[in-house]
Amino acid sequence: MKKILAIVLAAVMTLCMMAGCANSNAPVDGSSSGSSAPENESSAPEGEPVDSDFKIGFIFLHDENSTYDKNFIDAANAAKEALGLSDEQVIFKTNIPESNECYEAAADLADRGCDIVFADSFGHEQYMAQAAEEFPEVQFCHATGTTAHTAGLDNFHNAFASIYEGRYLAGIAAGLKLNEMIENGEFAAEEAKIGYVGAYTYAEVISGYTSFFLGARSVCPTATMEVQFTGSWYDETAEKEAANTLISRGCKLISQHADSMGAPTACETAGVPNVSYNGSTVSACPNTFIVSSSINWAPYFEYIVNCVKNGEAIDADWCKGITEGSVVLSEINEQAAAAGTADAIKAASEKFAAGELHVFDTSTFTVDGAALDSYMADVDTDAEYTPDTEVISDGYFHESEMRSAPYFDLRIDGITTLNEKF
């Protein structure tokens, strides 16, 4: 398996590789979506084998045909192998909707003797919390959630990763591609418009497309962006239509926060460069795919298993990033990428490791024409999403530091949303 860290983190691995594991992605080869598997997702973690009576259960919103769920499945399998777990010790439940079926799945896994139950989708959270209250002896861990740090349950935990760092690096690749196209006379600098296919207008998606845009603008300052939402995490038809709409509006490059091959295949058909998410699409889109960012969940899975094995508390909120190997990029497709892309990504990743680069540096963006030096974010989520925490200090917005799940929900200048679907 080729590893992105060889490309992105070559200079920082000696300092940070997989240091201290503690802080919504590509289909299987031959699946109906046609994508190749991610080239570097879910490297097998190091770890000692656990006891034979240990069990861990996984709840996935979809199956391996979803880019999002495939990323988790690959990480779970990598952790299983590294920790010496048998098939009987690892139980997968796929295609579990964000409904009471999630609670039923979680309760069934607890009844079957699982020490840890993990669910991968935002909408699973309330049902996981319900199960945690009913089964206090079982650890319930949930990706992308917002309430564990205020729930008061010792056995309920949230986790995410600083994926905005990966999206920023992927944005650099996009900006360099725009520059190359401008230099080749394909369009004028003021026409450097990016299209972005988003699922929902959640902070997670806003944080993602904004970080991608800021990465692109760091090397292509004339870039602008239009965003089309689909109202679904996984809808191949809607994602393809959204990409085609953006292309018809003059977007020169497309990226996405959605889970199918809809947008990448639309780009390949139209000959428009594409930056995908959660895995390389180079086998299906060899002429247009540039790079992809994703979360590597294997470090987290190793962490929670080892916590239970050693009788240690699991963090209520866990988030790691590029320097810890929890955020990775795919291999760059040199056929589509601009010259110098790997070097530019490496240089930026070194600045992340040194603390010299912050994605949401407030000197790099404005909101309604004004720079920000203060912002109250909704970190301790309530029903009204009341802002409660100051998140700007030292010249940047501190994303995913007050809790693991993103809370950057600012609409910055230079980005236009074409529709609103929640």
Order of alpha helices (4+ residues) and beta strands (2+ residues): alpha-alpha-beta-alpha-beta-alpha-beta-alpha-beta-alpha-beta-alpha-beta-alpha-beta-alpha-beta-alpha-beta-beta-alpha-beta-beta-alpha-beta-beta-beta-beta-beta
